[in-house]
Amino acid sequence: MPTSPVKTRIPLTSFGHLISEVKRQLFGIDAPTPTELTGWRKHFNSYTLQGRRNFVLVTYGVLALTAAVYMMRHSRKEEHETASASS
């Protein structure tokens, strides 16, 4: 088992919690309380589960939107090629 200078009981599968713990122990950076978070940081942060979930949802949304735009452009291009080939 690898050793680490960070003393934690957090399993290595929880990478976000591990990063927060490393920040706290090695660099002395404490996570802000939810009342200290204002503006967009209140909804998108790496300290709370809700903030992490919102990042994941936005990432999936951007990927889905990109795929939808690509599929629409790709289908229009095929329709245009078949229309010009038949005339």
Sequence and secondary structure as in RCSB ss.txt:
>XXXX:A:sequence
MPTSPVKTRIPLTSFGHLISEVKRQLFGIDAPTPTELTGWRKHFNSYTLQGRRNFVLVTYGVLALTAAVYMMRHS
RKEEHETASASS
>XXXX:A:secstr
    SS   S TT HHHHHHHHHHHHH      TTT  GGGGTS SSSHHHHHHHHHHHHHHHHHHHHHHHHHHH
HHHHHHHHHHH 
